Every structure is written in structure tokens, then in C-alpha cells.
Amino acid sequence: MKEIVNFIQETFKTKEFIPLHEPRFIGNEKKYLNDCIDSTFVSSVGKYVDQFEKEFALKVGSKYAIATVNGTAALHISLILADVKKEDEVITQPLTFIATCNAISYIGAKPIFVDVDLDTLGLSPKSLENFLRVNCEVINNQCVNKTTKKIIKACVPMHTFGHSCRIDEIKDICDKWNISLVEDAAESLGSYYKDKHTGTFGKVGAFSFNGNKIITSGGGGVIVTDDERLAKRAKHLTTTAKIPHPFEYVHDEIGFNYRMPNLNAALLVAQLEQLDKFCDNKKELALKYDEFFKNIDGIDFINQPENSFSNYWLQAVILKDVKIRDKFLKFTNKNGVMTRPIWKLMNELEMFKNCQKTDLKNSKYLEERVVNIPSSVIL
């Protein structure tokens, strides 16, 4: 393990503490921030919000983008746009960050957990198809769970660490069963599947710009869609459902104060200018890791899946078993190289332990073995 620590220190050219992922501000961030401050438009109205939304939509190939305060807010609103309501059910994967299930829970809906594929770390089309075939039926154009008698309204796959799941197959299955596809693309800005950007396969997609993401505004998120009606509704809901008027305050439904501040958008406009460079840099790092770990017994580097171009947001390895994983985590962190295990499975958390699920053998296998290693852009 000392050999691994030495390699990472040499790669990042430091003997100091190496974090898992830290932001890089190497472009116009300060320039645009100063301009934003000078304009005095620092809240949810300002030119940078509009500019970012236009440039982001163009970047990922969607018709519309609606900026939000964070990725969880983006996913929450995306589920509302997909007509998910209280007591509905939403299929997702157990191997994900808690935000995925939090957003489902905010509505009062309940998650159903379907296993992941070992190579993508994302929701398995085969497991999804098997679950629906055994447990569901379509009644009046709605997918009904025969066990709970509730409607399965949406499916939320997540592109883990920026690696695309088999999203086209998932979409075909969802269309067949009249289930809305809502992509959790929080981690996959800059990632493509079969030359199409993640987050743009479903009805809506949600991205995150948290401080540890490939580009960041400290917080922030965005909703993307090709549906003009949904885009307008997203903007309405995220601005407290206020009816546009020069001076009157009239709101026509329960809304949310979810719009991104202009200050954050100024940062993101500058960060978006660096995205391609960041992705290229992370690809170079992935190639170095892959070559190095080929010579290390019992550790496999996780490469991008077939038909994918990954942003390699967080680089990751798979170890032989949970005991070796724990030794790896303790040794690297003790020696100044930050590593972390993948998330605890959602179905094992107290809030979701009674949720319906498939056989989750792949998810459990990965939970016990996957470790993230330093992934920052190297300057």
C-alpha cells in the first residue's frame, strides 16, 4: 500500500495532504464575480443566471436549462415535473448518494430499489425489466405495482461517478411501462453515452454544482428538458410560483425558493469555460491510474463502460473484499492521501429499510469493495 501512496504523491507532485477532490478556479471566476458585485444584482435576478442557462443548455444539447440552488432542488422539481405525487412510487438504485432518495421523499413518494450493473455502477436494465415483469401491470396507461397497488410514476437512474448507465435501454423499458424517466446526472456533466450527453435521455434531467463536482459554484444545480411547457413550469415553481408582474406579489400555487443566485451563476459561467479542459485532464489521470493498477494484485481500476465517454469525476478502484478495503482506507488516510468508501446502500438506511427491492447482490458487492481515490484536476 505504501507503493500506492507514493504513486499518488508523485502524480499530484506533493507530500502534503491530498484531498479527494478540490475545485479549480483558473479562469474568469474573479472577473465575473467582481462584475456581478459591481452590478449589485447578486440574488436570483441577473445577467449571469440567464447566460449560464443558455450556455449550459447548449453544452449538453438540451433546449432548456433552469438553474437552481443545488442539485437536490433540481431533482426535487424534476420529479414534480414528472407528475410524481404523494403515495406514488419511484424506482431508483440503492447505490447512490442520499440526495436521490431525499428528493423522492420530499414529495411523499416511496423509492423502490433495483440492482445495478457491475460495469457501470448504475441502474441495471435487466434488473429493472425483471422487476416490472414480475411485480407490475399497466392499467389505464399507468404502471401499477401489484404488491402495493400503488402507481410507479418515475424511474431515477444515477450516473455514478460520471460513468453512464445503459440509459437508452432504461428509457425503452420506461416507455414500454409508461414510467417517466428522470435522470440524476448530478455527477456526470461532461459524460456521454453513445455520443449523447447524460441527463438528456429522459423527460427531465438534474445536475449538481456542489463544491466537489467537476465544475462548481459552491452549490447550485440545474434542470434540463426539451419540453417548453415543463421548462416554464420549472422556472415558475423555483421562483416561489409568483405570477410575473412589475410590482404585485401574487402566487398561484405552493412554490419553492429554489432559483440560483446571480453570484453563483457568475462563477459557473467561468467554470463552464474550463469544462472540456477539466475532462481532458481527468481522462489523463484515469489513464495513469489504469496503467499503475494493472501491476497491483487485488485492485482493479474502474474504467468508463462500453459506449461511454466518462468525465471521470471521481476515480475509483475495486478491492478484493471488505477487509482489504478497510485496510486500504485506514492506511491511505493515515498517510495523507484522502480516500473514501462508496455510499452505504440506501435500503440499509433506517428511513428506507422497509422499501421494496430486488435482489441487490451487485450493489452489495460494490458497496463492500469500491473506494474513491484522489481525483482533482492536476494543475
DADACOR-V177430 format. One line per field, one symbol per residue. ss: DSSP state (H for helix, E for strand, - for the rest). phi: phi as a letter, one per 30 degrees, with the letter a starting at -180 (. if undefined). burial: I if it has 24 or more other ideal C-beta (glycine too) atoms within 12 Angstrom, else O. A space follows every 10 residues. Layout:
BEGIN
ss: ???
phi: ???
burial: ???
END
This chain:
BEGIN
ss: -HHHHHHHHH H------E-- --------HH HHHHHHHHH- ------HHHH HHHHHHHHHH ---EEEEE-E HHHHHHHHHH H-------EE EEE----HHH HHHHHHH--E EEEE-E---- --E-HHHHHH HHHHHEEEE- -EEEE----- EEEEEE-E-H HH----HHHH HHHHHH---E EEEE------ -EE--EE--- ---EEEEE-- ---------E EEEEE--HHH HHHHHHHHE- -E-------- E-----E-E- -HHHHHHHHH HH--HHHHHH HHHHHHHHHH HHH-----EE E------EE- ----EEEEE- -HHHHHHHHH HHHH--E--E E----HHH-H HH----E--- HHHHHHH--E EEE------
phi: .dddeddddd dchacdecdd abdbcbbced dddddddddi cccdcldddd ddedddeddc icdbbbdbda dddddededd ddidbeidcb dacdcadeee dddddedjdb dcccdccddc icededdddd ddddcbbcbh ibdcdddcic dccbbbdbdd hjcddddddd ddddddchcd ccddcecbdj cbbhicdejc dcdbbbbbbe ecddbbbibj aacbaccddd ddddddddch hddeaebdcb bcadcbdcdd deedddeded dddceddddd ddddddddde ddddccdibc ddcdddibbc dhecdbbccd adddeddddd ddddcicdba ddddeddcde dbdcddacdc ddddededbd bdbebddcd
burial: IOOIIOIIOO IIOOOOOIII IOIIIOIOIO OIIOIIOOOO OIOIOIOIII IIIOIIIOII OIOIIIIIII IIIIIIIIII IIIIOOOIII IIIIIIIIII IIIIIIIOII IIIIIIIIII IIIIIIIIIO IIOOIIOOOO OOIIIOOOOI IIIIIIIIII IIIIIIIIII IOIIOOIIII IIIIIIIIII IIIOOIIIII IIIIIIIIII IIIIIIIIII IIIIIOIOOI IOIIIIIIIO IIOOOOOOOO OOOOIIOIII IIIIIIIIII IIIIIOOIIO IIIOIIOIII OIIOOIOOII IIIIIOOIII IIIIIIIIIO OOOOIOOIIO OIIOOOIIII IIIIIIIOOO OIOOIIIIOI OIIIIIIIII IIIIIIIIO
END
